[in-house]
Amino acid sequence: MLRTSSVYARRRLSLLAALTGLISLAALFTGPSAQAALPTPIAASTARTYLSQLTVATEDRTGYNRDLFPHWSNQGNNCNTREVILQRDGSNVVTDPSCAATSGSWYSPYDGATWTAASDVDIDHLVPLAEAWDSGADSWTTARREAFANDLTRPQLLAVTDNVNQSKGDRDPAEWLPPRGAYHCVYARAWVQVKHYYGLSVDSAEKSALSGILNGC
C-alpha cells in the first residue's frame, strides 16, 4: 500500500511539473509582448470585397482644419485616447496618477523599432484626419469626426515611431507605406476596413495601390 501511494505521489509530481511547463510555454505566447495590439483587421479576402464597394472619387481638401476632429478625448480614469493606446500597445507600461506613461516599451510595427520612452512614440491615425476629410468626412457632424479620431474599436489607432509617423503625414497608400514591408498587408487591410466602416471614398491611385497590396496577401 505504501509503495502504491509512493508511485501515485511521483505521478502527481510529474503531472504537476508537466502542467507547469505547459503554462510557462503558454505564457511565452499569451504574456505581454512587444507587438502593437492593433485590433485585428479584416481578412485580405474581405478587404478586397470591401475595396470593390468603395466609391471612387477625387479628393477635395477645401476647408480642412485638424481642430474639426476633436482628438485625444477623455476615456475615463484620467486617461485620454493617446494614453489608452500607449497602455494597450506597450509592454510593462507604468503610469502616474494622471495616466501619463512613465515607463514601458513600445514596438513600432511600421519600422520594427522598439522604444522605452513614450515621448518617442506617436499615436498614428492610420487613415489620417485630412485624408478622411478629403474622402467624405467634410460632411460629417463634429460628433462623428470625434468618434473617428478616437476610435478604439476599429484598427485606426496605433503606437508607432514618432518620426516615421511624421514622414507619413496625411498621405494615402499610393503615396506612402510603412518602411517595414512585412506590415503592408496588415496596413492595407486595416485601411480598407476603416474606410468601409465610415463610408469614405478612395481616389483611383489609392484604390490601385491597395488592390496591388491585397492581391499579394
N, C-alpha and C positions, 0 to 999 in steps of 0.2 A: 504493500500500500504506500509505503514511504517512497519507494522507487518510482511508482506511478505518479505520485504527486510531484516528485522532482522533475520528471520528464515533462509534465504539463506546465510546470513553472518555467522550465527552459524554453518551451514552445511559446509561452506567452511573452517572454522576454524577447524572443526572436521576432515574434509578430509585431510587438511594440517598436522594435528597432527598425523593422521594415517600414512600418507606417510613418515613423519619424522621418525616415529617409525620403519617403514619397512626399510628405508635407514640405520638407525642405526643398525638394526639387520643384514642387509646385510653386513655392514662393519665388523661385527664380523667374517664373513666367507671369505670376499674378501680383507680385510685390511692386513697390514704387519703381518706376523705370525712368529713363531719360528721354523717352519718346513723347512728343507732344500728344495730348489726349484730344485731338480734334474729333468731334463726333463723326463716326464712320460715314463717309459719303455713300451715295447710291452706287450700285454696281455699274460697270462700264456699259453693259448692255442696256440698262435703264437710262443711263446718261445719254446714250446715242438716241434712244427713243425720245427723251425729253428735248434734246437738242433739235431734233427734226420738228418739234412742235413750237419752238420759239419763233416769235415774229422777227423777221429780218428788217431792220430799219436803219437809216442814217442817224448818227448821234448828234445831239444838239445840247451844248453846254450853256446856252443862254440863261443867265440869272442864277447860276450855281454859286452857292456860298456854303462852306463847310458847317457854319453855325446853323444851317437849316436842318441839320441832322443832329439833334441833341445826343451826345455820346458820353460814355463812361457814367451812365446813370446809376443811382443808388440801388444796390441789390440787397440791402438789409445787413444787419450786423456790422455796421460802419464800413461796409465794403462797396466799392463801385465796380463797374463791369471789368475794368482793367485788372483790378486786384483779384477778382474772382478767376479770371483767366490765368493770371500768374500762379494762383494756387492750383488750378486744375492741370495746367500744363507742366508744372515744375515737379521736381523731386525734393523731398525733405524740406519743404518750404516752411519757414517760421515767420510769423507776422507779429507786429506790435499791436497795442490796443486800438490803434486807428486803422488796422487792417493792412498797413504797408508791409511788404515783404522785406524782412531784414536779413534773411539768408536763404539758401537753397541753390538749386542748379536747374538750368533750363536748356534743353536741347532744341535747336532750331532745325526743323526738317527741310527748310529751304536751302541751307548750305552745309548742314551737318556739324555745325559748331555748337559747343556747349559753353554756357556762361554761368558764373556764380554770383553775379551782381544784377539785380533787377533793372538797374539803370542801363544795362547793355541790351535790354530786350524791349522790343516794341510789340504791341498787340496789333496785328495786321487785320484790316478788314479785307478778307480775301477778294470779294468783289468790292472795289473801292467806292467810297461815297460818291465821288464825282462820276464814276462810271455808272453807278446806279441812277444818278440824276440824268445823265445822258440817255439812259435806257428806259425811262418812264417814271422815275421817282419824282420828277418835277411836278407831277400831277397829284402826288400823294398828300395826305394830311400830315401835319407835324408829328402826330402820334404814331403814324405808320413809319415815318422816317426814323423816329426814335427807336421803334421796335427793331427795325433793320440794323441800325447802328449798334445795337446792344444785344443782338441775337445770340443766346447761349444754347439754343436748340439745334439749329442748322450748323453745318460746317463753315461758318462765316468768320469766326474769330479764332486766331491762334497766336501764340507767342513765338516770335522769330527774332533773329539778329537785327538790331536796330538799323545798321547802315544798309543791310540787304533790303529791308522794308522801304527805306528811303530811296534806294535805287529803283525800286518798283514804281513808287509814286502812285499815279492813278491809271497806269497802263493795263490794257487787257492782254489776254494770252497771245494775240497776234503780234504784240509789241514787247512782251516781257514774260519770261517763265523763270521759275526758281533755278538758281545755278546748279543745284543737285538734280541731275536728270532722272534719278530713281523716283523722284517725287512728282514728276509731271503728270502721271496718270491719276494719282490721288487729287492733285490740284485741279485738273480738268473736270473730274467727276464732281468735286465739290463746287466748282464754279457753275457748272450747268445746273446742279441741284438748287443752288441759291437763286439763280436767275429764274428757273422754272417755278419755284415756290412763290416768288414775289411777282411773277408775271412780267419780268423785264425782257426787253428785246436784245438782240445781238446785231452787230453790223456784219457785213459779208466776210470781211477779213478775219474777224473774230470767230465766226462760225467755221470757216475753213480751217483755221488753226486748231480749234477744238476737235473737229472731225478727224484731223490727222492724228492727234494725240490719242483720242479714244479708239480709233481703229487699230492702234498698236497696243492697246491694253490687254 
